[in-house]
Structure formats: C-alpha cells, structure tokens
Amino acid sequence: MENKIMAEKTLKIKQVRSIIGHPARQKKTMAALGLRKINHERTVVATPQILGMIEKVKHLITVEEI
C-alpha cells in the first residue's frame, strides 16, 4: 500500500451573525471552531469533524476555500 500525501484543503470561516438567542449546543460549536465575535475570522483545515461543525452553524458563518 502506497503512502499518499493528500493536499489538505484550508477554509476561512467568518462569523457574520450573533449567537445570542441560539441554542447552547450551537454556541459551543462556535466556540469549538474558535469564533467568539461577529467578524471574527479563523483559518482551519477541512477535516470531516470541522465540516460537520460548519454544517451545524452554517446560518451564522460564511465559509471561503483558500
């Protein structure tokens, strides 16, 4: 079996809406993504776990592939 090096995709996520009034689970997901304030940006590697978190809070963030 060959050892293949895959190019990891990186994503720039930005919080565009407030988490006030949203369920605690979504607030914890935003914290896990490293987003705390509106207009806060974070660059992350696109792993299945990160993509799942992004899917759960997609109404609060914007995602851009780098």
Secondary structure in CASP SS format (residue, H / E / C, confidence):
PFRMAT SS
TARGET T0000
AUTHOR 0000-0000-0000
METHOD secondary structure of the structure
MODEL  1
M C 1.00
E C 1.00
N C 1.00
K C 1.00
I C 1.00
M C 1.00
A C 1.00
E C 1.00
K C 1.00
T E 1.00
L E 1.00
K E 1.00
I E 1.00
K E 1.00
Q E 1.00
V C 1.00
R C 1.00
S C 1.00
I C 1.00
I C 1.00
G C 1.00
H C 1.00
P C 1.00
A H 1.00
R H 1.00
Q H 1.00
K H 1.00
K H 1.00
T H 1.00
M H 1.00
A H 1.00
A H 1.00
L H 1.00
G C 1.00
L C 1.00
R C 1.00
K C 1.00
I C 1.00
N C 1.00
H C 1.00
E E 1.00
R E 1.00
T E 1.00
V E 1.00
V E 1.00
A C 1.00
T C 1.00
P H 1.00
Q H 1.00
I H 1.00
L H 1.00
G H 1.00
M H 1.00
I H 1.00
E H 1.00
K H 1.00
V C 1.00
K C 1.00
H C 1.00
L C 1.00
I E 1.00
T E 1.00
V E 1.00
E E 1.00
E E 1.00
I C 1.00
END
